[in-house]
């Protein structure tokens, strides 16, 4: 059995950042396991720009962004295995993986960082009504076909869901000569970033229909022929008489992402409302020495934040390996009014210089205070002019604010401005 100090599962931006940070914090024996044939994860197929504005203060494409981290991995001499499929994992941190080069290998790790990303919800997740036929494809799969393999999924396209990948593919397919007829969104607001709505839809005169979804898919000769959209009421039920028909050959689904946690489920770590693991401020899960970060923890809107979170997890893993992980408190962090979720779910080191709380709101809202309270004691109160569900919010609690916490629970909530 091979022994390693740290094994990072996933070689995307979060995984590479975690490995790099752990190396910089004194952990030398590191192995990255990546299931694909190259490092970088989903960024390999994201050839559009917009990455790196926070991380590098410049605008990069996905491949340009990931290459910055691949270069650091190589420079630091961090080992990695490609085409490495993790077959099994135990609570004792024994990982079994296989690839063509090594065969089947067992690795005993002192610590593990999960950076396994997320996967797309598909037609089965939403019980898409109508015919089951060719031409129904997730936006991410269509992106991979086009940007990696040079294959266009269709010529006349309807997109269901206004997630960022769907918006970006509306522009991408238009540039490749397809006719994108519309984007339809179940909710009364878009689930994508405002900049993507402007740059990918408005600039190309692609209509966005809110509070409207696919009520029927009609196929002919085994291929999508027509998509029918209908308006929905406040209970998400179709409203008769509101049908709109679109003759098309392709339906792209951009209906949400789900953290990939099947390996974490094998370890029976505690999961949260994001469907990812519950973590503390070091990004350690409920199983000591097992850490999670990036989109397998909660789905991010900006890859720069994924990278930063990977660094936090790598730093936490390094402290664990060296016996320096401080746990002098046990403060639960709960979502309050208007908040969908908060990460981390627990603060364990009140002596830290700062702890960043990350959360999303349940619905668009304007001119509100984000309050963080310990009972009736206000730990922090920040004015936010606009909050939308598609954009993650981050609030940093500094040392003097952490010192205010005397109880065993704080609540993050919204208060209307009076």
N, C-alpha and C positions, 0 to 999 in steps of 0.2 A: 504493500500500500504506500502510495506517495503521500508525503506530508508537506503541507503548505501553511504559512501563517495566515494568508488571506486569499480567499477565492471570490472573485467577482463574477456573478452569472449575468451575462449580458454585456456586449461590447459596443453599445451605442454611446451617446453623449454622456448619459448619467454614469454608466459603467466605467468608461474611460476616465472621466473626471474623478470618480471615487478611487480608482486605482492610482492615478497620478497624485492625488492628495495624500493617500495613505503612504505612498513612497516618500513624499516630501516630509511626512511626519514620522519617519524612522522605520517603516515596515519595508523590508527588502524582498521578502519571499512572497511574491504575489503572482497569481495566475488568473487571467481573464478567460472565461469560456464563452464563445460566441457561436450561435447556432448557424449563422449564415457564412458565406464564403469570403466575407470581408468585414472589417470593423466599420462601425458607423451607424448600423441599424437603419431606421427609416430615412435618415438624412441622405443616404445614397441615392434615393429616388426623388428627392426634393430639389430639383434643379432651379427653382425660382429663387429670387433673392429675398432679403428681409431678415436674415439670420445675423446674429453677432452685434446688433446695435448696442446692447447692454454690455456684453462680454468683451467685445473688441473695439467698440465705438466706431464701427464701420459696417457697411452692408455687404453681406456675403451670401452666396448660394449655399445650399445644404452641403454639397460635397466640399466646397471651400472651407466651410465651418468645421466639418468633422476632421478634415486633414490637419488642422491645427493641433488637434488632440492626438491623432495618430502619430504625428511627428514627435510629440512629447512622450508618448508611450515608447516609441523606438529609442528616443534619446536617453530615457531613463532605464532602458533595458528591462522593461516590464514584459514578462512572458505572456503569451496568449495562444489559444488554440481555436482554429476556425472549424466550421462544420461540426462543432462539438455539441452533440445532443445529450442533455442531462437525462439519464434514465431513472435515477433514483436519488433520494436524499434522506438522511436520517436526522433525528434530533441530536445525535452525537456529532453532527456536522461532517458526516461521511457522504461525499458526493460521488456518484457513479456516472461517468460520461463515456461516450464513444465517438470516435471519428475514424476516418479511413487510415489516417497516419498512425494513430496510437492504439487502435483497437478499443477494447473495453478497459477503462482505468478507474480505480478507486482512489479518491483523494481525501485525506483527513485534514480538515481545516481548523485553525484556531478561531477564525471568524469568517462569516460569509456576508457579502453585500449582494442583495437582489436588485438587479436593474434590468428586469426582463420586459419592460415596456407595456404596451397595451394592444388590444385587438379591436377590430371594427364590429359593431353590431350589424347583423345581416337581415335578410328578409324573414328568416325564421324568428328572430327576436321580436318582431313587430306583427307577426302573423299577417304578412302582406296579402291583401285580398285580391283574388283573381287568378289568372292562369300562371302556372309555373312553366316558364319558357326561357330560352336563351335571351340574352340582352339585359338581364338584371344582374348588376354587379356593384360591388362596393367602390366608393370613390378611390380608396387607397389602392385597391387592386388595379383599377383603371389607370391610376397614376404610374404604378409599377410597369404595367404592360407598355405604356406609352414612353416613359422616360428611360426605362432600362432596356426594353426589348423592341421599341420602335413600332408598336402595334396600337392602332386607334380602335377603341372599344366600339364606337358607333359613329354615325353621321348625323342623326337627328336625336337629340338628347334631352330628357327631362331629369332634373336632379331633385331628389327628395331629401330634405334636411339642409340646413344652412350652416353646418359645421365648417371649420376653416378648410379642411381638405376638399370638401365639395365646392366651396367658393373658388378655391385656387384652380380646381379642375374645370370649372366653368370657363375661366379665362384660358387655361391651357388648351382645352379642346377647341375653343373658338379660334385660337391662334393656329391650330393645326387643320383648320378648315371645316370642322364640325359645326352644326347649327345647334346651339344650346337654346331651347325654347323657353325655359323658365327654371327657377328654383322655387320649390314649394316647402314651406316650413309649418309644422304642426302648431308651434307655439305662436303667441301674438308678438313675439320679438325674435330677432335673429340670434342664433347660437354661435355666430362667428365674430371675429374682431371687426370693429367698425372700419378699420383701414382696408380689410379684405373685401368688405361690401362695396366700398368706394372704388377700389382698384380693380376688382374682378367682376363686379356686376354693373355698377353705374357707368363706368368708363366704356363698357361694351354693350350698353343698352339691353342688358338681360334682366327681365322682370323678376321681382321677388314677391311671391304671394305668401302672406302671413296667415296664420289660423286656417291653414288649408293643407290637406294631405291626400294621398292616393287612396281613392275609394274602390278602384278596380284596375287591374292590369288585363289587357286583352291581347292574346297572342294569335298568330296565324302562321301555319307551317313551322311551328316550333320556335318562333322568334317573336319578340315584342312587336306589336303592330300599333297599339294605342294605349295611352294612359289616361285615366279619368281622375281628375282632382275634384274634391268637394270641400266646401267650407266646414269647419267644426264649431260646435258651441263651447261654452265654458266648461262642459263636462267631457270634452274631446269626442263628442258624438257627431257623426256626419249629419249635415243639414240637408234634407231633400230639396231638390230644385236648384241647388247651387253648383251643379256639375259643370266642369270645363273639360273638353276633350282635346287631347294633343296626339296627333299622329307622329309616332316616333319609332325608332328601332332599338333604343337603349334607355334604361332607367338606372341612373346612378344613385346609390344610397349613401348618404352622409348623415347618418342618424345616431351618431355618438360612438364613443370609445369606452372600452372596459379594461381596467387594469388586469394584466395577465398574472394570475396568482395561483395557478394549479400546483406549482411546486411548494409554495408557501402553505397551501391547504394540506399538503401531505404532512407538513410539520405541525399542523393544527395550531398555528399562531392565530391570535385574535384578530379578526377583521373588523373594519369600521364601515361607516355609511358610504364611503367612496368605493367600496368593494375591494379596496386595498387593505394592507395591514394597518393596525393601530401602532403608532410609534411614539417614542419619547423625543425629547429635544436633541438627542444624539442620533435620531433616526434608527434606534434599536427597537425591534419588535418585542412581543411578549416573551420570546425565547431568547435568553441571554446570548450575546455574540452573533445574533442574526439581525442584519440591518436591511432596510428597504428604502429605495429612493426613486425619483423620476416618475414616469408614467405608470409604473406598476404599483405605485403608492397612491397617486391621484393624478388625473389627467391635467396636464399643463397647457397653457395657451401659447407660451413662448419658450423656445428651446434654451435660451440663455438661462432661464430659471431652472430648467431641468439640470443643466450643467452645475449650477450653483448648489442645488440640492445634492447632487452626486458628491460634490466636494465635502459638504457637511457630513454625509454618511461615511465617506472615506476617512474623514478626521475622527468621527466617532468610533469607527472600527479600529483605527490605529490606537486610540486611547484604551479601548477594551483589551487589545492584544498586549499592550504594555502595562496593564493594570492601573491605568490612570483615569478611568471613566468615573466621574464624580456622580454620586447619587445621594445627595443630602436632603432631598425633599421628594414629595409625591403629590404634586398639584395637578388635578384633573383639569383639562381645558375643554369646556362644553360650548356648543353652538347655541345661541339664544335667538331672540326674535329676528326673523328675516334672514338668518344665516343657514346655509345648507350644510356645511361641514367646516371644521377647523383642524389644521395640522400644525404642530404635533398635538396628540391627544393628552399628553402628560409632560409636565415640566419636572425634571428630576435634579437639575443643578441650578439652584437659585444664586450660586456664587459666580455664574457665568457673566461675562461682560454684557451679553445681550442674548435674547431669544426672539426669533422672528416667527410670528404667527401668520399662517396662510389660510385664506378662506375664500368662499364664493357666496354671493347672495342668491336668494331663491328667485328673485324677480327684479326687473329694472326699477331703480328708485333714485330720486334726486334729493339733494340738500338734506342729508342725514348725518348724524354723528355715529361713528363706530365707537361703542363704549366697551371697555373691558373692566369687569367688576369682580371684586372679591366680596361677596355678600352685597352690602350697601356701599362699601368702599370703592371709589373709582380709582382704578389703577392707571387707566389711560383713556383719553377721549379725543377722537380725531374727527374733524369735519371733512366730509367727502361730498363734492358737488354732484357727482354721477357715479353710480355703481350698476354694473350689468352682470348677469350670470356668466357670460362667456369670458369675462376677464377676472383672473385671480387677483386678490387683494393681499397685500403684505403689510403688516404693522410690526415694527421692531420694539420690543420691550427692553429698555436699557436697565443697567444694574440698579439704579435708584428706584425704578418702577418695580422691578422684581422684589426689592426689599420691602415694598408696601404689602406684598402678599403674605397674609398671616394664616389664612384658612387653607383647606385642602382642595379648593375648587375655585376656578375663575370662569366667568361666562362672557363670551363675545357676542354682542347684540347690537341692534340698530335702534337709534332714538331719533324721532322726528325733530327737526329744527323748529323751535317755537318763536 
